[in-house]
Amino acid sequence: RFEDRVTAVFEPYVYEWVASHRGSISAEHGVGLMKRDYLRYSKSPELIACMKRIKDLFDPNHILNPYKVV
């Protein structure tokens, strides 16, 4: 689809711009499937690891919101 190709080109540009302005890729209560791979643009590897550890603490069996970071 045309939209998917445009999105694939446009999203990294937007996320890089946001990161250069110290912004966040998501203002949601959590980060899901669509933005999971772009989280590195606005969060450090250490913070992402911490987010995963918090999720593991509260959901050790990964049954709540599977595949989500937080």
C-alpha positions in Angstrom: 0.0 0.0 0.0 1.1 3.5 -0.7 0.4 4.7 2.9 2.7 2.0 4.3 5.6 3.1 2.0 5.2 6.7 2.9 5.0 5.9 6.6 8.1 3.8 6.4 10.0 6.7 5.0 8.4 9.5 7.0 8.3 8.1 10.5 12.1 7.7 11.0 12.5 11.3 9.9 9.9 12.5 12.4 11.3 10.5 15.2 14.9 11.7 14.5 13.6 15.3 14.5 11.8 14.7 17.8 14.9 13.2 19.3 17.0 16.2 18.2 14.6 18.4 20.1 14.7 16.1 23.2 11.1 15.2 22.7 9.2 11.9 23.1 7.9 9.6 20.4 4.8 8.9 22.5 2.6 10.8 24.9 0.6 7.7 25.6 0.3 5.9 28.9 2.5 3.2 27.4 4.4 2.1 24.3 2.8 -0.5 22.1 3.6 -2.4 18.9 3.6 0.5 16.5 6.2 2.6 18.3 8.2 -0.1 20.1 11.0 -0.1 17.5 11.2 3.7 17.6 11.5 4.0 21.3 15.3 4.3 21.0 14.9 7.8 19.4 13.7 9.3 22.7 14.8 6.9 25.4 18.2 5.6 26.4 18.9 1.8 26.3 19.2 1.9 30.1 15.7 3.4 30.4 14.2 1.0 28.0 15.7 -1.9 30.0 14.3 -0.4 33.2 10.9 -0.2 31.6 11.1 -3.8 30.6 12.1 -4.8 34.1 9.1 -2.9 35.6 6.8 -4.6 33.2 8.3 -8.0 34.1 7.9 -7.2 37.8 4.2 -6.6 37.5 3.5 -9.1 34.6 6.0 -12.0 35.0 4.0 -14.2 32.7 3.6 -11.6 30.0 -0.2 -12.0 29.8 -1.2 -8.4 30.2 -0.7 -6.4 27.0 1.5 -8.9 25.3 4.3 -7.6 23.1 4.0 -4.1 24.7 7.0 -2.5 26.3 5.0 -0.9 29.1 
